[in-house]
Amino acid sequence: MTMHQAVSLMPCLHTFCGGCFSDWMDRSKECPTCREPVTEVKKNSLINSLIENYLSLNPQLKRSKEELETIEKRNKFKNEVVKIE
């Protein structure tokens, strides 16, 4: 599946689906990949643009409208930058 509403974690720069990482944040304030403490979560415009272009060339890989709505509701990262305390 393709990532949706990509966010990058600071300082490690690992990138995840915003909704998926929002779910993870309910359990841990560490990066799921490297376990580094997360200080900020930033929208990743570059990755989002690449995914959008990729899906325009491969529309069969797009998620359903219902699935996208569900993921978007789970995504807690609506601002460009969210500080984690």
DAQUI-V336145 format. One record per pair of residues at least 24 apart in sequence whose ideal C-beta (glycine too) atoms are under 10 Angstrom apart, sorted by the first residue. I is the first residue (numbers start at 1). J is the second residue. D is the distance in Angstrom with one decimal. If there is no record, write none. Layout:
BEGIN
i->I j->J d->D
i->I j->J d->D
END
This chain:
BEGIN
i->1 j->61 d->8.3
i->1 j->63 d->6.7
i->1 j->67 d->8.8
i->1 j->71 d->9.9
i->2 j->51 d->5.7
i->2 j->52 d->9.8
i->2 j->54 d->7.2
i->2 j->55 d->6.4
i->2 j->58 d->8.8
i->2 j->61 d->6.0
i->2 j->62 d->7.7
i->2 j->63 d->7.1
i->3 j->44 d->9.0
i->3 j->47 d->6.9
i->3 j->48 d->8.3
i->3 j->50 d->9.6
i->3 j->51 d->5.9
i->3 j->71 d->9.8
i->4 j->48 d->8.7
i->4 j->51 d->7.6
i->4 j->55 d->9.8
i->4 j->62 d->9.8
i->4 j->63 d->6.8
i->4 j->67 d->8.6
i->4 j->68 d->6.2
i->4 j->71 d->5.2
i->4 j->72 d->7.5
i->4 j->75 d->8.2
i->5 j->43 d->7.5
i->5 j->44 d->9.1
i->5 j->47 d->9.8
i->5 j->48 d->7.0
i->5 j->51 d->9.4
i->5 j->68 d->9.0
i->5 j->71 d->7.1
i->5 j->72 d->6.7
i->5 j->74 d->9.7
i->5 j->75 d->5.3
i->5 j->77 d->7.6
i->5 j->78 d->9.4
i->6 j->42 d->9.8
i->6 j->43 d->7.3
i->6 j->44 d->4.4
i->6 j->45 d->8.6
i->6 j->46 d->8.7
i->6 j->47 d->4.1
i->6 j->48 d->5.1
i->6 j->49 d->9.6
i->6 j->50 d->8.9
i->6 j->51 d->6.7
i->6 j->77 d->9.9
i->7 j->40 d->9.8
i->7 j->41 d->5.0
i->7 j->42 d->6.4
i->7 j->43 d->5.8
i->7 j->44 d->6.1
i->7 j->47 d->8.9
i->7 j->48 d->9.3
i->7 j->75 d->8.1
i->7 j->76 d->9.6
i->7 j->77 d->5.1
i->7 j->81 d->9.8
i->7 j->82 d->8.4
i->8 j->40 d->9.0
i->8 j->41 d->7.5
i->8 j->42 d->5.3
i->8 j->43 d->8.0
i->8 j->44 d->4.5
i->8 j->45 d->9.9
i->8 j->46 d->9.2
i->8 j->47 d->7.5
i->9 j->33 d->8.6
i->9 j->34 d->9.0
i->9 j->36 d->7.7
i->9 j->37 d->9.6
i->9 j->38 d->4.8
i->9 j->39 d->8.4
i->9 j->40 d->7.6
i->9 j->41 d->6.0
i->9 j->42 d->8.1
i->9 j->44 d->9.8
i->9 j->84 d->8.7
i->10 j->36 d->9.3
i->10 j->38 d->6.9
i->10 j->39 d->5.3
i->10 j->40 d->3.9
i->10 j->41 d->7.3
i->10 j->42 d->6.5
i->10 j->81 d->8.6
i->10 j->83 d->9.2
i->10 j->84 d->8.6
i->11 j->36 d->6.8
i->11 j->37 d->8.8
i->11 j->38 d->8.4
i->11 j->39 d->6.3
i->11 j->40 d->8.1
i->12 j->36 d->4.4
i->12 j->37 d->9.2
i->12 j->38 d->7.7
i->12 j->39 d->9.7
i->13 j->42 d->9.4
i->13 j->44 d->9.2
i->14 j->38 d->9.2
i->15 j->42 d->9.6
i->15 j->44 d->5.5
i->15 j->46 d->9.5
i->15 j->47 d->5.6
i->15 j->48 d->9.9
i->16 j->41 d->9.0
i->16 j->44 d->9.3
i->16 j->47 d->9.9
i->16 j->77 d->10.0
i->17 j->51 d->9.9
i->17 j->71 d->6.7
i->17 j->74 d->9.2
i->17 j->75 d->8.1
i->18 j->43 d->7.7
i->18 j->44 d->9.3
i->18 j->48 d->9.5
i->18 j->71 d->7.6
i->18 j->72 d->8.1
i->18 j->74 d->8.0
i->18 j->75 d->3.8
i->18 j->76 d->7.7
i->18 j->77 d->4.9
i->18 j->78 d->8.8
i->19 j->67 d->10.0
i->19 j->68 d->9.4
i->19 j->70 d->7.7
i->19 j->71 d->3.8
i->19 j->72 d->6.8
i->19 j->73 d->7.7
i->19 j->74 d->3.8
i->19 j->75 d->4.4
i->19 j->76 d->8.5
i->19 j->77 d->9.0
i->20 j->71 d->7.7
i->20 j->74 d->7.9
i->20 j->75 d->8.7
i->21 j->74 d->9.5
i->21 j->75 d->8.3
i->21 j->76 d->8.5
i->21 j->77 d->7.5
i->22 j->71 d->9.2
i->22 j->73 d->9.6
i->22 j->74 d->5.2
i->22 j->75 d->5.4
i->22 j->76 d->4.2
i->22 j->77 d->6.7
i->23 j->71 d->9.8
i->23 j->74 d->6.1
i->23 j->75 d->9.5
i->23 j->76 d->9.2
i->25 j->76 d->6.9
i->25 j->77 d->9.1
i->25 j->82 d->9.7
i->25 j->84 d->7.8
i->26 j->74 d->9.9
i->26 j->76 d->9.2
i->29 j->84 d->5.9
i->29 j->85 d->8.5
i->30 j->84 d->10.0
i->37 j->84 d->8.2
i->38 j->82 d->9.8
i->38 j->83 d->9.9
i->38 j->84 d->5.0
i->39 j->83 d->7.1
i->39 j->84 d->5.8
i->39 j->85 d->8.9
i->40 j->81 d->5.8
i->40 j->82 d->6.7
i->40 j->83 d->5.5
i->40 j->84 d->6.3
i->41 j->76 d->8.5
i->41 j->77 d->5.2
i->41 j->79 d->9.2
i->41 j->80 d->9.9
i->41 j->81 d->7.4
i->41 j->82 d->4.7
i->41 j->83 d->8.4
i->41 j->84 d->6.5
i->42 j->77 d->8.3
i->42 j->79 d->9.2
i->42 j->80 d->6.6
i->42 j->81 d->5.1
i->42 j->82 d->7.7
i->43 j->75 d->10.0
i->43 j->77 d->6.8
i->43 j->78 d->9.0
i->43 j->79 d->8.0
i->43 j->80 d->5.4
i->43 j->81 d->7.8
i->43 j->82 d->9.1
i->45 j->80 d->8.7
END
